[in-house]
Amino acid sequence: MTDVAVAVLLVIGVAAQLLAAAGIVAMRSTYDRLHYTGPTMVAAVAFAAAVLSREGFSLIGDKAILIALVVVVTSPVVVQAIARAARIGQRGSLDAAGADVESAG
């Protein structure tokens, strides 16, 4: 039963990674590509759960949990930093100007 659960979790993790990679390759702009980095967090949690269900709460299982936690916490921060850098690279600053600003009236 444990082997089946591990196999299912690994398939989920690999499928999420493949979905993310396909989305990144298919999209044209940097901002569109950033949306497809989200499934990597699902994959990290699935891989950690697979290791944890096979190894239990041991040194290996604890490291898997820690790695998944680091990926889940840092992924949105990295995406935000990349988006900010892309905006600065395209426009020269983060300030909204011209077509970015909606009229209040």
Secondary structure, 3 states (H helix, E strand, C coil): CHHHHHHHHHHHHHHHHHHHHHHHHHCCCHHHHHHHHCHHHHHHHHHHHHHHHHHCCCHHHHHHHHHHHHHHHHHHHHHHHHHHHHHHHHHCCCCCCHHHCCCCC
